Amino acid sequence: MISKKDKKDNMTKEPDKDFLEFLIKSLVDHPDDVKVDRRVDEMGVLLTLTVNPEDMGQIIGKAGSTARAIRNLVRIVGLKNHARVNLKIEEPAGGRAPRRMAEEKRGDLEDLNL
């Protein structure tokens, strides 16, 4: 029979990180590429998620709905453990055009006088 002390020793001290890893690995096509970094500071816990660039769409979801739901679930796990938990999803290299280019495109459209 397993004693309460053994159960406590077997339980992880980072349930938020373990939960996030389990959740994300269940969603993506490349579970081996999932990396979760956990940092604790005066503001609370920051979980940084890195996934394969091909899996970013599955993590973010339509209009960010999946990412919003994941953040909510991670916060709930944090509340259960009396911690403030935030999630940062790392963008893959080359994932977004620089802002300057986006602003230039807008300027080009304004020149058309439509």
C-alpha positions as CSV (number, residue, x, y, z in Angstrom):
1,M,0.0,0.0,0.0
2,I,1.3,3.5,-0.9
3,S,1.5,5.9,2.0
4,K,0.5,9.5,1.8
5,K,4.1,10.6,2.1
6,D,5.1,8.5,-1.0
7,K,2.2,10.0,-3.0
8,K,3.4,13.4,-2.0
9,D,7.0,12.6,-3.0
10,N,5.9,11.3,-6.4
11,M,3.8,14.3,-7.2
12,T,5.6,17.0,-9.2
13,K,6.3,20.4,-7.8
14,E,5.4,22.0,-11.1
15,P,1.8,20.8,-11.9
16,D,1.2,23.8,-14.2
17,K,4.1,23.0,-16.4
18,D,3.2,19.3,-16.5
19,F,-0.4,20.1,-17.4
20,L,0.6,22.4,-20.2
21,E,3.0,19.9,-21.7
22,F,0.4,17.2,-21.6
23,L,-2.3,19.4,-23.1
24,I,-0.1,20.8,-25.9
25,K,1.5,17.4,-26.8
26,S,-2.1,16.1,-27.2
27,L,-2.9,18.9,-29.7
28,V,0.1,19.0,-32.0
29,D,1.4,16.8,-34.8
30,H,5.1,17.0,-33.5
31,P,4.9,16.4,-29.8
32,D,8.7,15.8,-29.5
33,D,9.3,19.5,-30.4
34,V,7.2,20.8,-27.5
35,K,9.2,22.7,-24.9
36,V,7.9,24.4,-21.9
37,D,10.2,26.7,-19.8
38,R,9.0,27.8,-16.3
39,R,10.2,30.9,-14.5
40,V,9.1,32.2,-11.2
41,D,9.5,35.9,-10.2
42,E,7.7,38.5,-8.0
43,M,4.9,38.7,-10.6
44,G,4.1,35.0,-10.5
45,V,4.9,32.1,-12.8
46,L,5.7,32.5,-16.5
47,L,5.4,29.5,-18.7
48,T,7.0,29.9,-22.1
49,L,5.8,27.5,-24.8
50,T,7.8,26.7,-27.9
51,V,6.4,24.3,-30.6
52,N,7.2,23.3,-34.1
53,P,6.4,26.1,-36.6
54,E,4.0,23.8,-38.4
55,D,2.0,23.4,-35.2
56,M,1.5,27.1,-34.5
57,G,-1.9,27.2,-36.2
58,Q,-3.2,24.4,-34.0
59,I,-2.0,26.1,-30.9
60,I,-3.4,29.6,-31.7
61,G,-6.6,28.4,-33.3
62,K,-9.2,30.5,-35.3
63,A,-8.9,34.1,-34.1
64,G,-6.8,33.0,-31.2
65,S,-9.6,31.0,-29.6
66,T,-7.5,27.9,-28.8
67,A,-4.7,30.0,-27.3
68,R,-7.2,31.9,-25.1
69,A,-8.7,28.6,-23.9
70,I,-5.2,27.2,-23.1
71,R,-4.3,30.4,-21.1
72,N,-7.6,30.1,-19.2
73,L,-6.9,26.5,-18.3
74,V,-3.3,27.2,-17.2
75,R,-4.6,30.0,-15.0
76,I,-7.1,27.7,-13.4
77,V,-4.4,25.2,-12.6
78,G,-2.4,28.0,-11.1
79,L,-5.3,29.2,-8.9
80,K,-5.7,25.7,-7.5
81,N,-2.0,25.9,-6.5
82,H,-2.2,29.4,-5.2
83,A,0.0,30.9,-8.0
84,R,-0.5,33.5,-10.7
85,V,0.4,31.7,-14.0
86,N,0.8,33.4,-17.3
87,L,1.5,31.8,-20.7
88,K,3.8,33.2,-23.4
89,I,3.7,31.4,-26.8
90,E,7.0,31.9,-28.6
91,E,6.8,32.8,-32.3
92,P,8.9,30.8,-34.6
93,A,11.7,32.6,-36.5
94,G,10.3,34.4,-39.5
95,G,6.8,33.9,-38.2
96,R,5.6,37.5,-38.6
97,A,6.6,40.3,-41.0
98,P,8.3,43.2,-39.4
99,R,6.0,46.1,-38.5
100,R,7.7,48.5,-40.7
101,M,6.8,46.5,-43.8
102,A,3.2,46.2,-42.7
103,E,3.0,50.0,-42.2
104,E,4.5,50.6,-45.7
105,K,1.8,48.3,-47.2
106,R,-0.9,50.4,-45.5
107,G,0.7,53.6,-46.9
108,D,0.6,52.1,-50.4
109,L,-3.1,51.4,-50.1
110,E,-3.8,54.9,-49.0
111,D,-2.0,56.3,-52.1
112,L,-4.7,54.5,-54.3
113,N,-7.4,56.9,-53.1
114,L,-10.1,54.3,-53.2
